[in-house]
Amino acid sequence: MLGVEQSSVLLMLLVAALGLTFWETREQGYELKVTIWWLSAVAMGHVPAYIALRGWVAWQKRSAR
């Protein structure tokens, strides 16, 4: 089991990932439904889901050129 210190660090990392996800989706101009979808994906998948979001945004930017 994790101690209180490790749990606190993991919780802070999750909150940071959710904050970055919210920031990125709003910056990209996604509608609220898409923002909530990405937030729930990151909440469930944490780092891999955030990396997927960054990949999706990069792919969309590259496709828009």
Legacy VTK file of the C-alpha trace (Angstrom):
# vtk DataFile Version 3.0
C-alpha trace
ASCII
DATASET POLYDATA
POINTS 65 float
0.000 0.000 0.000
1.058 3.547 -0.573
1.885 5.827 2.296
0.324 9.228 2.785
3.302 10.986 1.191
3.170 8.902 -1.999
-0.595 9.262 -2.228
-0.296 13.034 -1.894
2.299 13.212 -4.671
0.196 11.074 -6.986
-2.882 13.187 -6.271
-0.947 16.383 -7.030
0.308 14.865 -10.296
-3.225 13.901 -11.290
-4.516 17.389 -10.511
-1.652 18.878 -12.553
-2.409 16.580 -15.504
-6.095 17.528 -15.337
-5.202 21.219 -15.198
-2.908 20.911 -18.211
-5.598 18.984 -20.060
-8.190 21.659 -19.361
-5.758 24.378 -20.417
-4.840 22.581 -23.657
-8.406 21.800 -24.685
-9.606 25.341 -24.011
-6.588 26.778 -25.853
-7.455 24.614 -28.863
-11.026 25.900 -28.749
-12.656 22.516 -28.220
-16.290 22.595 -27.204
-17.247 21.736 -23.624
-18.313 18.169 -24.473
-14.884 17.382 -25.968
-13.108 19.052 -23.045
-15.056 16.927 -20.562
-14.290 13.789 -22.594
-10.556 14.510 -22.490
-10.702 15.346 -18.777
-12.393 12.030 -18.011
-9.910 10.149 -20.213
-6.973 11.754 -18.396
-8.607 11.132 -15.008
-8.868 7.428 -15.855
-5.644 6.978 -17.798
-3.515 9.725 -16.249
-0.151 10.106 -18.038
-0.791 7.891 -21.098
-4.082 9.687 -21.754
-2.419 13.109 -21.447
0.263 12.002 -23.898
-2.514 10.872 -26.248
-4.099 14.342 -25.984
-0.786 16.006 -26.847
-0.385 13.641 -29.815
-3.919 14.373 -31.000
-3.339 18.130 -30.825
-0.020 17.843 -32.669
-1.646 15.711 -35.372
-4.477 18.227 -35.787
-2.027 21.128 -36.031
0.015 19.251 -38.631
-3.118 18.362 -40.631
-4.287 21.978 -40.610
-1.191 23.206 -42.460
LINES 1 66
65 0 1 2 3 4 5 6 7 8 9 10 11 12 13 14 15 16 17 18 19 20 21 22 23 24 25 26 27 28 29 30 31 32 33 34 35 36 37 38 39 40 41 42 43 44 45 46 47 48 49 50 51 52 53 54 55 56 57 58 59 60 61 62 63 64
